[in-house]
C-alpha cells in the first residue's frame, strides 16, 4: 500500500517545526550579551523539542504504515 500522501503532512510539519526551533537556537547562539546559563538553557530546550518532534513523526509514520491512518477512530 502506498501511504505517501498521508505521511506528507506529518513530515512537513516536523520539518517546519525543526527549522523554527533551529532558528531560535541560532538566535540565542549568536546574540551577544546573554548570560551563559540562559544561553545554554535556550539551546537545550529547543533541541529537546526537536528530538520530541522527530520521535512523534517517526511514531506517526509507523502508525500510518501499520494501517492506523485515523487515530480518532479509536475514541
Secondary structure by P-SEA (a helix, b strand, c coil): ccccccaaaaaaaaaaaaaaaaaaaaaaaacccccaaaaaaaaaaaaaaaaaaaaaaaaaaaaaaaccccccccc
